[in-house]
Amino acid sequence: MLMAAIRMNGQITDKDSNEPLIGANVIMVQNNTLNGTATDSLGHYVISNISLGKYELIVSYIGYDTYKQEIIINQKTPQEYNLDIALSVSSLIMDEYVVTASRGRKEKIT
């Protein structure tokens, strides 16, 4: 596999407020190989020394929908590849639990 001098960078933000998401995971997956980073205090990320090939870009952050996109890095890809991503807050649907209590007979504890 050829190494290219490709560098991907950008900013991860909240889709509604446009606020940066600090510590969001940005991962490029290729053939079970991971190359990634976490965003800084301004929501910026940088992934350097990206090889030529096809990747799945995955961006995740707790409480937000995971973003996935196919990325193809080839000879025509600019050396500085910028991709800003805005994540949406996830709508969690949880199971309903019913808690009940009853007064039973008293037992002696020994």
C-alpha positions in Angstrom: 0.0 0.0 0.0 1.4 3.4 -1.0 1.7 6.1 1.6 0.4 9.5 0.5 1.1 12.8 2.1 -2.6 13.3 2.7 -3.8 15.0 5.8 -7.5 15.2 6.7 -8.7 17.9 9.1 -11.8 19.7 10.1 -14.1 20.6 12.9 -16.9 18.6 14.6 -19.8 20.7 15.9 -23.3 20.4 17.2 -25.8 20.7 14.3 -28.2 22.9 16.2 -26.0 25.2 18.2 -22.8 25.1 16.1 -20.8 24.6 19.3 -17.6 22.5 19.0 -17.8 19.0 20.3 -14.7 18.4 22.5 -13.3 14.9 22.5 -15.4 13.5 19.6 -13.9 10.4 18.1 -12.9 10.6 14.4 -11.8 7.3 13.0 -10.9 6.1 9.5 -11.4 2.3 9.0 -9.8 0.3 6.2 -9.6 -3.5 6.2 -10.0 -3.7 10.0 -7.2 -1.1 10.5 -8.1 2.0 12.5 -6.5 5.4 12.1 -8.0 8.2 14.2 -8.0 10.9 16.8 -10.2 12.9 19.2 -11.2 16.5 18.7 -9.4 19.3 20.7 -11.0 22.1 22.8 -12.2 23.8 19.6 -13.7 20.7 18.0 -10.8 20.4 15.5 -9.2 17.1 14.4 -6.2 16.2 12.3 -5.4 12.7 10.8 -2.0 12.7 9.0 -0.2 10.3 6.7 -3.2 8.7 5.2 -2.6 5.9 2.7 -4.3 5.7 -0.7 -7.5 3.6 -0.6 -11.1 3.4 0.4 -12.1 4.2 4.0 -15.1 4.4 6.2 -15.0 7.6 8.2 -16.8 7.2 11.5 -17.4 10.2 13.9 -19.0 9.5 17.3 -19.7 11.4 20.4 -21.8 10.4 23.4 -25.4 11.6 23.1 -25.1 12.2 19.4 -25.9 10.1 16.3 -22.9 8.4 14.8 -21.8 9.9 11.4 -20.5 7.5 8.7 -19.2 8.3 5.3 -17.2 6.5 2.6 -14.0 8.3 1.8 -11.8 7.5 -1.2 -8.2 8.7 -1.1 -6.5 8.6 -4.5 -3.9 10.4 -6.5 -6.4 13.3 -7.2 -7.1 13.9 -3.5 -5.7 17.2 -2.4 -2.8 17.0 0.1 -4.9 19.0 2.6 -8.4 17.4 2.8 -10.8 19.4 4.9 -14.1 18.0 6.1 -16.3 19.7 8.7 -19.1 17.6 10.2 -22.1 18.6 12.3 -23.6 15.9 14.5 -27.3 15.7 15.5 -28.3 15.0 19.1 -29.6 11.4 19.2 -33.1 10.6 20.3 -32.7 7.7 22.8 -35.7 5.4 23.1 -35.5 3.5 26.3 -37.6 0.6 27.5 -40.2 1.4 30.1 -39.8 0.0 33.5 -42.5 -0.2 36.2 -41.3 -0.3 39.8 -43.7 -1.6 42.4 -43.5 -2.2 46.1 -45.7 -4.1 48.5 -45.9 -4.5 52.2 -45.4 -8.1 53.0 -45.4 -9.9 56.3 -42.6 -9.0 58.7 -39.9 -11.5 59.3 -37.5 -11.8 62.1 -33.9 -11.2 61.1 -31.3 -13.3 63.0 
